[in-house]
Amino acid sequence: MFDRLKEEINSIKARDPAVRSSLEVLFLYPSFKAVRSYRKAHWFYEHGHFFIARWISQRSRNKTGIEIHPGAKIGKGLFIDHGAGVVIGETTEIGDNCTLYQNVTLGGTGKDTGKRHPTLGNNVMVGAGARVLGPMKIGDNSKIAANAVVLEEVPPNCTAVGVPARVVKRDGVRITNSDLDQIHIPDPISQLLCEHMYKMECMQKEIDDLKKQLAEK
């Protein structure tokens, strides 16, 4: 048990430059507390004690702002940075060493039964405010940009951005000129508006030219 605690603390320290000590993680990090509570709740859930499992998970949510259903399956080394507003649904599966930022939702669409929530592979990063909805899979080592809405499967070693999310990099090769971090990524809505504005400007120029030609006649 102590080896597992040490492993999870070291995992957080490796990914958060703000950490000053192991004691800080142990006593002050909501991510650590939420994941530890989930481990307890999941044990009760697996043994059929559903009420106790939900009681533990809801108590943890009230204390940390992180909601993890006890039925979810989570591997080792999960780090939820900041954590406020994170929701992880009942049939979610998360691999090893994944990172979630604040306001991430791993949820369902309301249309599926049985397996309703996403599956994250190993070493997946989900940026702040992203929504991953439905029983699709996010492949190993993939990244979901901040505020993206993922409704379809993302292959391994990819970066997905936008609403709905699309892959912009795969296996180290850029598919667009987009950057990989959570900030310097294209806004698809802004891009579409810019494209329409450019077309409108071109049309307006053509109209002005035609008016000028008619006036000269």
PASEBA-1860 file (N, C-alpha, C; in nm, 3 decimals):
! residues 217
1> MFDRLKEE> 0.083/-0.121/0.000/0.000/0.000/0.000/0.087/0.126/0.000 ~ 0.192/0.124/0.084/0.279/0.242/0.091/0.356/0.263/-0.039 ~ 0.392/0.152/-0.104/0.460/0.165/-0.233/0.368/0.229/-0.336 ~ 0.239/0.194/-0.331/0.141/0.252/-0.423/0.123/0.401/-0.396 ~ 0.116/0.439/-0.269/0.106/0.580/-0.232/0.227/0.658/-0.281 ~ 0.345/0.603/-0.259/0.468/0.669/-0.301/0.472/0.684/-0.452 ~ 0.426/0.581/-0.523/0.425/0.585/-0.669/0.332/0.695/-0.721 ~ 0.215/0.708/-0.659/0.120/0.810/-0.704/0.169/0.951/-0.670
9> INSIKARD> 0.231/0.966/-0.554/0.287/1.096/-0.518/0.398/1.136/-0.615 ~ 0.486/1.042/-0.646/0.596/1.070/-0.738/0.544/1.102/-0.879 ~ 0.435/1.037/-0.916/0.375/1.064/-1.047/0.326/1.207/-1.056 ~ 0.265/1.257/-0.949/0.219/1.396/-0.946/0.337/1.493/-0.945 ~ 0.437/1.463/-0.866/0.554/1.550/-0.857/0.625/1.561/-0.992 ~ 0.625/1.453/-1.068/0.693/1.453/-1.198/0.622/1.540/-1.301 ~ 0.491/1.561/-1.282/0.413/1.634/-1.383/0.369/1.773/-1.341 ~ 0.390/1.808/-1.213/0.349/1.940/-1.166/0.469/2.015/-1.109
17> PAVRSSLE> 0.521/2.115/-1.182/0.638/2.188/-1.134/0.610/2.272/-1.010 ~ 0.482/2.289/-0.974/0.449/2.370/-0.856/0.467/2.293/-0.725 ~ 0.484/2.161/-0.733/0.497/2.081/-0.611/0.628/2.113/-0.541 ~ 0.621/2.134/-0.410/0.740/2.162/-0.330/0.787/2.039/-0.253 ~ 0.694/1.951/-0.215/0.732/1.835/-0.135/0.625/1.728/-0.146 ~ 0.662/1.607/-0.104/0.566/1.496/-0.102/0.454/1.522/-0.002 ~ 0.488/1.587/0.111/0.385/1.617/0.210/0.280/1.712/0.155 ~ 0.322/1.804/0.070/0.227/1.896/0.007/0.126/1.819/-0.076
25> VLFLYPSF> 0.172/1.721/-0.152/0.082/1.639/-0.232/-0.010/1.557/-0.142 ~ 0.047/1.498/-0.040/-0.028/1.408/0.048/-0.142/1.479/0.120 ~ -0.119/1.601/0.165/-0.218/1.669/0.249/-0.298/1.778/0.177 ~ -0.245/1.831/0.068/-0.307/1.950/0.009/-0.359/1.934/-0.133 ~ -0.325/1.827/-0.202/-0.364/1.814/-0.343/-0.499/1.744/-0.356 ~ -0.601/1.812/-0.409/-0.732/1.748/-0.424/-0.728/1.628/-0.518 ~ -0.640/1.634/-0.620/-0.627/1.521/-0.712/-0.590/1.394/-0.638 ~ -0.491/1.404/-0.553/-0.445/1.288/-0.477/-0.556/1.234/-0.388
33> KAVRSYRK> -0.625/1.324/-0.318/-0.733/1.282/-0.229/-0.848/1.217/-0.306 ~ -0.882/1.275/-0.421/-0.993/1.222/-0.500/-0.961/1.083/-0.554 ~ -0.840/1.065/-0.603/-0.803/0.934/-0.657/-0.795/0.829/-0.547 ~ -0.741/0.868/-0.429/-0.737/0.772/-0.319/-0.879/0.733/-0.274 ~ -0.969/0.830/-0.268/-1.108/0.800/-0.232/-1.172/0.709/-0.337 ~ -1.139/0.737/-0.464/-1.192/0.651/-0.571/-1.147/0.506/-0.552 ~ -1.020/0.486/-0.517/-0.970/0.349/-0.500/-1.052/0.275/-0.393 ~ -1.083/0.345/-0.283/-1.163/0.282/-0.178/-1.305/0.254/-0.229
41> AHWFYEHG> -1.364/0.355/-0.292/-1.502/0.340/-0.340/-1.511/0.228/-0.444 ~ -1.412/0.219/-0.530/-1.413/0.117/-0.635/-1.407/-0.023/-0.574 ~ -1.331/-0.038/-0.465/-1.324/-0.169/-0.399/-1.463/-0.211/-0.351 ~ -1.533/-0.119/-0.286/-1.668/-0.151/-0.239/-1.762/-0.177/-0.356 ~ -1.748/-0.099/-0.464/-1.832/-0.117/-0.582/-1.812/-0.256/-0.642 ~ -1.687/-0.299/-0.654/-1.655/-0.429/-0.711/-1.707/-0.544/-0.625 ~ -1.725/-0.517/-0.497/-1.775/-0.621/-0.406/-1.925/-0.607/-0.379 ~ -1.992/-0.526/-0.460/-2.138/-0.519/-0.452/-2.193/-0.426/-0.346
49> HFFIARWI> -2.109/-0.348/-0.280/-2.156/-0.254/-0.177/-2.174/-0.116/-0.241 ~ -2.277/-0.105/-0.323/-2.293/0.013/-0.409/-2.325/0.140/-0.329 ~ -2.404/0.127/-0.224/-2.439/0.246/-0.147/-2.315/0.305/-0.079 ~ -2.235/0.220/-0.016/-2.113/0.268/0.050/-2.019/0.329/-0.053 ~ -2.009/0.265/-0.169/-1.922/0.315/-0.275/-1.964/0.456/-0.317 ~ -2.093/0.476/-0.339/-2.140/0.609/-0.380/-2.127/0.710/-0.268 ~ -2.146/0.666/-0.145/-2.131/0.757/-0.031/-1.988/0.809/-0.025 ~ -1.889/0.723/-0.045/-1.749/0.764/-0.044/-1.720/0.859/-0.159
57> SQRSRNKT> -1.771/0.826/-0.278/-1.743/0.909/-0.396/-1.810/1.046/-0.385 ~ -1.932/1.051/-0.334/-2.001/1.179/-0.321/-1.936/1.266/-0.213 ~ -1.892/1.203/-0.105/-1.821/1.277/0.000/-1.691/1.336/-0.055 ~ -1.623/1.260/-0.138/-1.500/1.308/-0.200/-1.529/1.423/-0.296 ~ -1.638/1.412/-0.370/-1.674/1.519/-0.463/-1.701/1.649/-0.388 ~ -1.772/1.640/-0.276/-1.801/1.760/-0.197/-1.675/1.826/-0.143 ~ -1.574/1.745/-0.115/-1.451/1.798/-0.057/-1.352/1.849/-0.163 ~ -1.350/1.784/-0.280/-1.246/1.814/-0.379/-1.297/1.881/-0.506
65> GIEIHPGA> -1.428/1.872/-0.534/-1.482/1.924/-0.660/-1.458/1.831/-0.777 ~ -1.408/1.710/-0.749/-1.380/1.611/-0.853/-1.477/1.494/-0.836 ~ -1.554/1.464/-0.941/-1.653/1.357/-0.933/-1.606/1.237/-1.013 ~ -1.575/1.128/-0.943/-1.533/1.003/-1.007/-1.631/0.894/-0.966 ~ -1.702/0.840/-1.062/-1.796/0.732/-1.029/-1.716/0.610/-0.985 ~ -1.760/0.543/-0.877/-1.685/0.428/-0.827/-1.678/0.311/-0.924 ~ -1.765/0.311/-1.025/-1.763/0.203/-1.123/-1.657/0.220/-1.231 ~ -1.598/0.338/-1.241/-1.495/0.361/-1.342/-1.373/0.272/-1.316
73> KIGKGLFI> -1.298/0.245/-1.421/-1.176/0.164/-1.408/-1.056/0.253/-1.442 ~ -0.971/0.275/-1.344/-0.861/0.371/-1.358/-0.728/0.304/-1.326 ~ -0.633/0.317/-1.416/-0.500/0.260/-1.396/-0.417/0.343/-1.300 ~ -0.291/0.313/-1.294/-0.202/0.382/-1.201/-0.158/0.517/-1.256 ~ -0.120/0.607/-1.165/-0.058/0.732/-1.205/-0.151/0.837/-1.263 ~ -0.282/0.831/-1.235/-0.371/0.937/-1.283/-0.343/1.067/-1.209 ~ -0.324/1.176/-1.285/-0.303/1.308/-1.225/-0.411/1.402/-1.277 ~ -0.488/1.459/-1.185/-0.592/1.556/-1.221/-0.543/1.691/-1.173
81> DHGAGVVI> -0.491/1.771/-1.265/-0.431/1.899/-1.228/-0.540/2.002/-1.197 ~ -0.530/2.069/-1.084/-0.630/2.165/-1.033/-0.758/2.091/-0.994 ~ -0.824/2.029/-1.090/-0.929/1.934/-1.058/-1.071/1.984/-1.057 ~ -1.095/2.111/-1.028/-1.233/2.159/-1.013/-1.317/2.128/-1.136 ~ -1.434/2.070/-1.113/-1.528/2.047/-1.222/-1.503/1.922/-1.304 ~ -1.407/1.839/-1.267/-1.381/1.716/-1.342/-1.490/1.613/-1.313 ~ -1.541/1.548/-1.418/-1.643/1.444/-1.405/-1.598/1.321/-1.483 ~ -1.598/1.206/-1.416/-1.560/1.079/-1.478/-1.674/0.981/-1.460
89> GETTEIGD> -1.735/0.938/-1.571/-1.855/0.856/-1.567/-1.832/0.711/-1.529 ~ -1.942/0.641/-1.508/-1.941/0.506/-1.451/-1.863/0.404/-1.534 ~ -1.879/0.404/-1.665/-1.815/0.302/-1.748/-1.687/0.354/-1.815 ~ -1.635/0.464/-1.764/-1.507/0.516/-1.814/-1.394/0.420/-1.778 ~ -1.299/0.407/-1.872/-1.178/0.331/-1.846/-1.058/0.421/-1.877 ~ -0.965/0.429/-1.783/-0.849/0.515/-1.797/-0.723/0.432/-1.777 ~ -0.629/0.443/-1.871/-0.505/0.367/-1.862/-0.408/0.428/-1.763 ~ -0.281/0.391/-1.777/-0.179/0.435/-1.683/-0.124/0.573/-1.719
97> NCTLYQNV> -0.089/0.650/-1.615/-0.016/0.777/-1.629/-0.087/0.879/-1.719 ~ -0.218/0.889/-1.703/-0.295/0.989/-1.777/-0.304/1.119/-1.697 ~ -0.327/1.229/-1.769/-0.337/1.361/-1.707/-0.465/1.428/-1.752 ~ -0.545/1.473/-1.656/-0.666/1.548/-1.685/-0.653/1.686/-1.621 ~ -0.699/1.789/-1.691/-0.700/1.924/-1.635/-0.841/1.960/-1.589 ~ -0.856/2.079/-1.533/-0.984/2.118/-1.473/-1.097/2.123/-1.575 ~ -1.218/2.095/-1.524/-1.341/2.100/-1.603/-1.347/1.999/-1.716 ~ -1.269/1.894/-1.708/-1.278/1.786/-1.807/-1.398/1.697/-1.776
105> TLGGTGKD> -1.469/1.657/-1.880/-1.579/1.562/-1.864/-1.552/1.439/-1.948 ~ -1.549/1.324/-1.885/-1.545/1.196/-1.955/-1.683/1.136/-1.936 ~ -1.773/1.169/-2.027/-1.913/1.139/-2.005/-1.979/1.063/-2.118 ~ -2.110/1.055/-2.111/-2.189/0.986/-2.212/-2.269/1.084/-2.296 ~ -2.326/1.033/-2.403/-2.407/1.116/-2.493/-2.556/1.105/-2.459 ~ -2.592/1.007/-2.375/-2.732/0.984/-2.344/-2.800/0.891/-2.441 ~ -2.729/0.847/-2.545/-2.789/0.761/-2.647/-2.744/0.616/-2.635 ~ -2.638/0.592/-2.557/-2.581/0.458/-2.550/-2.628/0.385/-2.425
113> TGKRHPTL> -2.622/0.253/-2.431/-2.651/0.170/-2.315/-2.530/0.080/-2.290 ~ -2.520/0.026/-2.170/-2.405/-0.058/-2.138/-2.281/0.028/-2.124 ~ -2.185/0.008/-2.213/-2.063/0.089/-2.214/-2.099/0.226/-2.271 ~ -2.105/0.328/-2.185/-2.156/0.459/-2.224/-2.048/0.567/-2.228 ~ -1.933/0.539/-2.168/-1.832/0.641/-2.148/-1.702/0.604/-2.218 ~ -1.612/0.698/-2.234/-1.492/0.673/-2.314/-1.388/0.585/-2.245 ~ -1.296/0.536/-2.329/-1.180/0.461/-2.281/-1.054/0.538/-2.321 ~ -0.972/0.571/-2.223/-0.846/0.640/-2.247/-0.732/0.540/-2.237
121> GNNVMVGA> -0.641/0.541/-2.335/-0.525/0.456/-2.329/-0.423/0.508/-2.229 ~ -0.301/0.462/-2.240/-0.194/0.505/-2.150/-0.137/0.639/-2.194 ~ -0.094/0.719/-2.096/-0.024/0.846/-2.122/-0.107/0.946/-2.203 ~ -0.237/0.946/-2.183/-0.326/1.039/-2.253/-0.336/1.169/-2.173 ~ -0.336/1.283/-2.243/-0.356/1.413/-2.179/-0.485/1.475/-2.233 ~ -0.572/1.519/-2.142/-0.697/1.585/-2.179/-0.694/1.726/-2.122 ~ -0.696/1.826/-2.211/-0.680/1.965/-2.171/-0.802/2.023/-2.100 ~ -0.782/2.139/-2.039/-0.885/2.203/-1.958/-1.012/2.229/-2.038
129> GARVLGPM> -1.125/2.192/-1.978/-1.254/2.219/-2.039/-1.295/2.125/-2.149 ~ -1.213/2.024/-2.179/-1.245/1.932/-2.288/-1.359/1.838/-2.248 ~ -1.436/1.795/-2.348/-1.544/1.701/-2.328/-1.519/1.580/-2.418 ~ -1.508/1.464/-2.356/-1.493/1.339/-2.432/-1.617/1.257/-2.404 ~ -1.702/1.241/-2.505/-1.837/1.189/-2.484/-1.863/1.064/-2.567 ~ -1.912/0.961/-2.502/-1.948/0.839/-2.571/-1.846/0.728/-2.552 ~ -1.880/0.607/-2.597/-1.796/0.490/-2.570/-1.684/0.470/-2.670 ~ -1.619/0.578/-2.713/-1.508/0.564/-2.807/-1.376/0.553/-2.731
137> KIGDNSKI> -1.267/0.528/-2.806/-1.136/0.513/-2.742/-1.043/0.626/-2.785 ~ -0.966/0.676/-2.687/-0.857/0.769/-2.713/-0.728/0.687/-2.702 ~ -0.653/0.679/-2.810/-0.537/0.591/-2.815/-0.423/0.635/-2.726 ~ -0.329/0.545/-2.704/-0.212/0.572/-2.620/-0.137/0.696/-2.668 ~ -0.089/0.774/-2.571/-0.001/0.889/-2.598/-0.069/1.003/-2.674 ~ -0.201/1.002/-2.681/-0.271/1.109/-2.753/-0.302/1.225/-2.662 ~ -0.328/1.342/-2.724/-0.358/1.464/-2.650/-0.487/1.524/-2.703 ~ -0.571/1.567/-2.610/-0.696/1.637/-2.644/-0.679/1.781/-2.599
145> AANAVVLE> -0.693/1.874/-2.691/-0.669/2.015/-2.660/-0.778/2.072/-2.570 ~ -0.747/2.183/-2.506/-0.841/2.251/-2.419/-0.969/2.287/-2.493 ~ -1.084/2.263/-2.429/-1.217/2.298/-2.480/-1.259/2.219/-2.603 ~ -1.183/2.116/-2.639/-1.225/2.031/-2.750/-1.346/1.947/-2.709 ~ -1.426/1.907/-2.808/-1.538/1.816/-2.785/-1.514/1.694/-2.872 ~ -1.481/1.582/-2.809/-1.446/1.461/-2.881/-1.566/1.367/-2.885 ~ -1.609/1.335/-3.007/-1.724/1.248/-3.026/-1.690/1.122/-3.104 ~ -1.566/1.115/-3.155/-1.523/1.000/-3.234/-1.386/0.953/-3.185
153> EVPPNCTA> -1.350/0.832/-3.221/-1.225/0.773/-3.176/-1.104/0.854/-3.222 ~ -1.005/0.865/-3.135/-0.878/0.930/-3.167/-0.770/0.822/-3.166 ~ -0.696/0.804/-3.276/-0.594/0.699/-3.281/-0.478/0.730/-3.186 ~ -0.390/0.632/-3.164/-0.273/0.655/-3.078/-0.181/0.763/-3.136 ~ -0.106/0.829/-3.047/-0.003/0.926/-3.086/-0.057/1.041/-3.169 ~ -0.176/1.088/-3.134/-0.239/1.196/-3.209/-0.272/1.314/-3.116 ~ -0.293/1.429/-3.179/-0.345/1.546/-3.108/-0.474/1.588/-3.177 ~ -0.581/1.606/-3.096/-0.712/1.644/-3.150/-0.753/1.778/-3.092
161> VGVPARVV> -0.807/1.865/-3.178/-0.850/1.998/-3.135/-0.986/2.030/-3.197 ~ -1.056/2.127/-3.136/-1.174/2.185/-3.199/-1.306/2.126/-3.152 ~ -1.415/2.182/-3.211/-1.552/2.141/-3.180/-1.625/2.120/-3.312 ~ -1.657/1.997/-3.351/-1.610/1.873/-3.288/-1.462/1.853/-3.314 ~ -1.396/1.775/-3.230/-1.250/1.760/-3.238/-1.209/1.688/-3.367 ~ -1.095/1.731/-3.420/-1.035/1.665/-3.535/-0.886/1.649/-3.509 ~ -0.827/1.548/-3.568/-0.685/1.520/-3.548/-0.602/1.618/-3.629 ~ -0.504/1.683/-3.563/-0.417/1.778/-3.633/-0.272/1.731/-3.638
169> KRDGVRIT> -0.240/1.624/-3.562/-0.105/1.569/-3.568/-0.112/1.420/-3.538 ~ -0.035/1.342/-3.615/-0.033/1.197/-3.596/0.108/1.145/-3.613 ~ 0.154/1.068/-3.515/0.286/1.007/-3.521/0.396/1.108/-3.551 ~ 0.383/1.225/-3.491/0.486/1.328/-3.508/0.477/1.409/-3.634 ~ 0.377/1.383/-3.719/0.362/1.455/-3.846/0.241/1.547/-3.837 ~ 0.263/1.674/-3.864/0.154/1.771/-3.858/0.059/1.750/-3.976 ~ -0.069/1.747/-3.944/-0.171/1.742/-4.048/-0.214/1.882/-4.085 ~ -0.204/1.977/-3.990/-0.226/2.118/-4.016/-0.109/2.193/-3.956
177> NSDLDQIH> -0.118/2.325/-3.958/-0.012/2.407/-3.900/-0.035/2.435/-3.753 ~ -0.117/2.351/-3.688/-0.153/2.376/-3.549/-0.041/2.339/-3.455 ~ -0.038/2.407/-3.342/0.057/2.373/-3.236/-0.003/2.263/-3.151 ~ 0.078/2.212/-3.056/0.036/2.098/-2.978/-0.009/2.130/-2.838 ~ 0.020/2.249/-2.790/-0.014/2.276/-2.651/-0.160/2.317/-2.639 ~ -0.200/2.348/-2.516/-0.341/2.378/-2.492/-0.382/2.518/-2.537 ~ -0.284/2.605/-2.566/-0.316/2.744/-2.595/-0.304/2.775/-2.743 ~ -0.191/2.739/-2.803/-0.162/2.780/-2.940/-0.219/2.679/-3.039
185> IPDPISQL> -0.351/2.674/-3.044/-0.421/2.585/-3.135/-0.526/2.665/-3.210 ~ -0.562/2.622/-3.330/-0.659/2.698/-3.407/-0.799/2.685/-3.350 ~ -0.873/2.794/-3.355/-1.014/2.791/-3.319/-1.093/2.769/-3.447 ~ -1.156/2.652/-3.465/-1.223/2.623/-3.592/-1.335/2.720/-3.624 ~ -1.404/2.772/-3.522/-1.512/2.867/-3.546/-1.455/2.999/-3.597 ~ -1.347/3.044/-3.534/-1.283/3.168/-3.579/-1.230/3.153/-3.720 ~ -1.171/3.036/-3.750/-1.119/3.013/-3.884/-1.231/3.019/-3.987 ~ -1.346/2.958/-3.955/-1.459/2.959/-4.048/-1.512/3.100/-4.068
193> LCEHMYKM> -1.522/3.178/-3.959/-1.568/3.316/-3.971/-1.473/3.400/-4.056 ~ -1.343/3.380/-4.036/-1.243/3.454/-4.115/-1.254/3.419/-4.263 ~ -1.278/3.291/-4.290/-1.294/3.248/-4.429/-1.415/3.314/-4.494 ~ -1.528/3.317/-4.421/-1.649/3.380/-4.475/-1.630/3.531/-4.493 ~ -1.562/3.594/-4.397/-1.538/3.738/-4.408/-1.452/3.769/-4.530 ~ -1.351/3.685/-4.556/-1.266/3.706/-4.673/-1.347/3.693/-4.802 ~ -1.433/3.591/-4.807/-1.516/3.572/-4.926/-1.612/3.690/-4.945 ~ -1.667/3.741/-4.835/-1.758/3.854/-4.843/-1.685/3.979/-4.893
201> ECMQKEID> -1.562/3.998/-4.845/-1.483/4.112/-4.892/-1.455/4.103/-5.041 ~ -1.424/3.980/-5.087/-1.400/3.960/-5.230/-1.526/3.989/-5.311 ~ -1.641/3.942/-5.262/-1.768/3.966/-5.331/-1.801/4.114/-5.333 ~ -1.776/4.183/-5.220/-1.803/4.326/-5.213/-1.717/4.403/-5.312 ~ -1.591/4.360/-5.326/-1.500/4.425/-5.421/-1.551/4.407/-5.564 ~ -1.600/4.285/-5.595/-1.652/4.260/-5.729/-1.777/4.345/-5.755 ~ -1.862/4.358/-5.653/-1.982/4.440/-5.668/-1.945/4.587/-5.691 ~ -1.847/4.636/-5.615/-1.802/4.775/-5.632/-1.744/4.797/-5.770
209> DLKKQLAE> -1.669/4.699/-5.821/-1.612/4.710/-5.955/-1.721/4.714/-6.060 ~ -1.824/4.630/-6.042/-1.935/4.629/-6.137/-2.011/4.761/-6.135 ~ -2.034/4.815/-6.015/-2.101/4.944/-6.003/-2.020/5.054/-6.071 ~ -1.891/5.047/-6.054/-1.805/5.147/-6.116/-1.810/5.137/-6.267 ~ -1.811/5.014/-6.319/-1.819/4.995/-6.464/-1.951/5.044/-6.520 ~ -2.062/5.018/-6.446/-2.193/5.063/-6.491/-2.203/5.215/-6.487 ~ -2.143/5.276/-6.385/-2.145/5.421/-6.374/-2.069/5.487/-6.487 ~ -1.959/5.426/-6.530/-1.879/5.480/-6.640/-1.952/5.472/-6.772
217> K> -2.041/5.374/-6.786/-2.118/5.363/-6.909/-2.229/5.468/-6.916
END
